[in-house]
Amino acid sequence: MAERRRIIKEILPIIDELLDNDEGLRHFAEIDLCVTNGKLQAFHSTRLQQFCTLGLEMMQEQNCF
């Protein structure tokens, strides 16, 4: 639980900063949610929830996996 909370505390301020920057937010979501070096980030479902609809859109893109 502590690791999950830490991730949320790290991600939310970044997302908040990028809310007026669609391209920046999309790029951050891609980096945070898509496969990197053959694997997903730790606590992927927690990360996905923080991005809401954008997260679901990213997961549907072909280059995400």
Secondary structure, DSSP 8 states (H G I E B T S, - for coil): -HHHHHHHHHHHHHHHHHTT-HHHHHHHHHHHHS-BTTB--TTHHHHHHHHHHHHHHHHHSGGG-
